[in-house]
Amino acid sequence: MRIKLHIGKYILYLVYIVFLFAYVSTTSAQSKKTTGLSDEVMAWTVSTMELWPEGRYKSLREAMIDNEFFIPLVFRGGMFPEINYQFSRDSISLTPPLRPPFVYRNKRSENMFKYYYFKKALEDHAYKNVMLKDPRNFKYTLSRLPQRVIRPERIDRSAEPVKLEAKTQIAPPETVDPVIKFIPDRKYWTSSFSSDIKFSQNKTSSNWFKGEIDNMNIFTNAVITYNYARDKISLANTLSATFTINSAPKDTLRDYSIGTDELRLRSVLGLKAIKNWNYSTSAEFVTSMGNRYIANTMNKNSAFLAPYTINLGIGMTYAVTPKFKKPDRAMNVALTINPFSFKYMYSIDREINLPAYFPKNEDGTYMFVLSTFGSQVTMNSTVKFNKSINLTSRLDYFTNYELVKCELENKLDIAISRYFSTTFYLYLRFDDSVAKSPTSDTYLQYNELFSFGFSYRW
């Protein structure tokens, strides 16, 4: 009796399992028949409805209406995909494999169509997955589509025309103000400014084997340009000031001395000739700014307006600004040739060191005023090698066909940061109109300085 009960119990379990299996199979078949997709694709699609994009679908029905691959599948032909083809959720959600037929370079446009790119990638992946794993889900092929096609009704021209009621309405006048075209004013005046304050120091111990050294230098330089250009007329104005203070340990009368103090104002008025050449007339004013004394004496080497120099010239100017492939590289050169030039030099202080500036009179005294005619060549150039290195040069050559005065000033700036830089300064001067120095048997003079400090430009 117990054996029969156990057998009956197992039979009930078996009937339950068979019934459950039949129910699951029927439900799965109905799902495939409704959607046309495998369970794997269906589960993957439902799981991503809320992930991409967020909150787009609220139910599966909405997703089925929006997505084209929920309609009966049509086999489009072609070769079956490779065996190693993988259909994974991460491959689409992270890096969609389908790229658009054209690439949007605008990020805003690319983000705008990102959902549609993803939707197309999802459809292609589902199609390939069905094609590989369960091709029986394809309901149609391109050659065996349903024959019943809804076509538009043909309109017979011979029939009476259909009369449609039309109402005319007068459009109100436009109340929107017309767009005003903005034309910015052209700037004929341009300006620039640069300023440097540099320091250098050299100090040794009292028992230094080459002798004790204790000095400090302060170098200041400021340049302002204010230029005008319109049609064929141009005007270039440059104001520069250079001032150097040096400690003077060997001077028993003062603790510091003035090295270079020069104030220079130059203007060039030009009229367009051909290409880069302009007819020009130039005027220049140069003077000292402070009192410079000879070491261990009370004698002045120079003072304000003692002396000052005025140069006037007529000639031509060649200005060129070549273009480079590198955006950080630039060059600006202005060469002025004055065949007719007038130079006037005068000192309001007769107690300065006149032999350093003026020739000697026949009676043995030195002049304090000098006027001479000759020719002059002036060149100003700026070379920008990159964002950090900049070279500024000035050449001034004057001759009255008997004597020559030539100056070459160079300043190399190496920027360390926006406001700090290192400067190499070299000033060469040749003047055979004055007597030679007792300590040197040459007319060539030079002033060299290496410094570091503050720099500002706009």
C-alpha positions, 0 to 999 in steps of 0.5 A, spaced: 500 500 500 505 504 501 509 503 495 502 505 491 502 511 495 509 513 493 508 511 486 502 516 485 506 521 489 511 521 483 506 521 478 503 527 481 510 531 481 511 528 474 504 531 471 506 538 475 513 538 471 510 537 464 504 542 465 509 547 467 514 546 462 508 546 457 505 553 460 512 556 459 513 554 452 506 556 450 508 563 453 515 564 450 512 562 443 506 567 444 512 572 446 516 570 440 510 571 435 508 577 438 515 581 438 518 577 432 525 577 437 528 572 441 528 572 449 535 574 449 534 580 445 527 582 448 530 582 455 536 586 453 531 591 450 527 592 456 533 592 461 535 598 457 529 602 456 530 606 462 538 607 461 538 610 454 536 615 454 534 616 461 526 616 462 524 616 454 520 610 455 515 609 461 512 602 458 514 596 453 508 598 449 511 605 448 518 602 446 515 597 441 511 603 438 518 607 437 522 602 435 522 599 428 525 592 430 518 590 433 515 590 427 515 583 423 522 582 421 524 582 414 530 578 411 534 583 407 539 578 404 547 578 405 552 573 408 551 571 415 555 574 420 561 571 423 561 566 428 565 570 433 560 575 433 558 578 440 551 581 442 553 584 448 549 590 452 556 593 454 558 594 446 552 598 445 551 602 451 559 604 452 561 604 444 556 604 439 559 600 433 555 604 428 558 611 426 553 616 422 554 616 415 557 623 416 561 626 422 558 632 425 564 636 427 560 641 432 559 637 439 552 640 440 550 637 433 553 630 435 549 630 442 543 632 439 543 626 434 546 621 439 540 618 441 538 616 434 545 613 432 544 609 438 537 607 436 540 605 429 546 601 432 541 597 437 536 595 431 542 593 427 545 589 433 538 586 434 537 584 426 544 580 426 543 577 433 536 574 430 540 572 423 545 568 427 541 565 433 534 564 430 533 566 423 526 562 423 524 569 426 524 572 420 517 573 417 518 576 410 524 577 405 525 582 400 522 578 395 516 575 399 513 581 402 505 582 403 502 583 396 497 588 399 499 595 399 495 601 400 496 606 394 493 613 393 487 614 390 488 616 382 484 622 381 481 623 374 482 629 370 476 629 367 472 629 373 469 636 375 474 640 380 473 639 387 472 646 390 475 648 396 473 654 400 478 659 401 478 665 405 483 671 404 486 675 410 490 681 409 496 680 413 497 686 418 503 690 417 510 688 420 511 691 427 518 688 427 524 693 426 529 692 421 535 689 423 540 694 423 547 692 420 553 693 424 559 696 421 565 697 426 569 704 426 575 703 423 581 704 427 586 709 424 590 710 431 594 704 434 598 704 440 603 699 444 607 700 451 612 696 454 616 697 460 622 693 464 625 694 471 631 689 471 636 688 477 643 685 477 647 684 483 655 682 484 658 681 491 664 677 494 667 676 500 673 681 503 678 676 502 676 674 495 682 671 491 681 676 485 679 682 489 673 684 493 667 686 488 660 689 491 655 692 486 648 692 484 645 695 477 638 697 476 636 697 469 629 701 467 626 701 460 620 704 457 617 704 450 611 707 447 608 707 440 602 711 437 602 710 430 597 713 425 595 709 418 590 711 413 590 710 405 597 713 403 598 717 409 602 714 415 605 717 422 609 713 426 611 716 433 616 713 438 617 715 445 623 711 449 626 712 456 632 708 458 635 709 465 640 705 469 643 706 476 649 703 478 652 702 485 659 706 485 664 702 491 670 706 488 667 713 488 669 716 494 664 722 493 657 718 492 654 711 493 651 710 486 652 713 479 648 713 473 650 709 467 645 710 461 640 716 461 637 717 455 630 720 453 628 719 445 622 722 441 622 720 434 616 721 429 616 719 421 611 722 416 610 717 410 606 718 404 605 711 400 610 710 394 610 703 391 609 696 395 613 697 401 617 704 400 614 710 402 616 718 401 618 720 408 620 726 413 623 724 420 624 728 426 628 726 432 629 729 439 635 726 444 637 728 451 639 726 457 635 726 463 639 726 470 646 729 472 652 724 471 658 725 474 665 723 473 668 718 479 671 722 485 670 729 482 664 734 482 665 735 474 658 733 470 659 728 464 652 730 462 645 733 465 638 734 462 638 738 456 646 738 456 647 736 451 640 735 446 640 733 439 635 734 434 635 730 427 631 732 421 631 728 415 628 727 408 628 721 404 624 714 403 622 709 408 622 701 407 617 698 412 616 690 411 612 685 416 613 678 413 608 672 415 611 666 418 607 659 418 608 659 426 603 663 429 608 665 435 613 668 430 613 675 428 618 680 425 617 688 423 623 692 420 623 699 418 629 702 414 629 710 413 634 712 408 635 720 409 640 723 403 639 730 406 639 730 413 640 736 418 643 735 425 643 740 431 646 739 438 646 744 443 648 744 451 645 749 456 650 747 461 657 749 459 660 746 465 659 738 463 664 734 459 664 738 453 670 734 449 665 727 450 660 731 445 663 737 441 670 738 437 675 743 439 675 750 436 681 753 433 683 757 440 683 750 444 676 751 447 671 746 446 664 748 442 657 747 446 653 748 439 654 744 433 650 744 426 652 740 420 649 737 414 649 730 412 646 723 410 643 719 415 640 711 416 636 709 421 633 702 422 628 699 427 626 692 428 623 687 432 624 680 431 619 675 435 622 668 435 617 665 439 612 666 445 618 667 450 624 670 446 624 677 443 629 681 440 629 689 439 634 693 435 636 700 433 641 702 428 643 710 427 648 712 422 650 719 421 655 722 417 657 729 414 662 725 409 668 727 414 666 724 420 662 718 422 657 717 428 654 710 429 650 707 434 647 700 435 643 698 440 640 691 442 636 688 447 634 681 448 628 679 452 627 672 455 620 671 458 620 666 464 613 668 466 608 673 464 611 678 468 618 676 469 624 676 464 631 676 463 634 681 459 641 681 455 643 689 453 648 691 448 650 698 446 655 699 441 657 706 439 662 709 434 664 717 434 670 719 431 668 727 432 670 727 439 677 726 442 679 719 444 679 717 451 686 717 455 684 710 457 683 707 450 686 708 444 679 707 440 673 710 438 669 704 439 665 704 445 660 699 448 655 698 454 653 691 456 648 689 461 645 682 464 639 683 468 633 680 471 626 683 473 619 685 472 617 686 465 610 688 462 607 689 455 600 691 452 
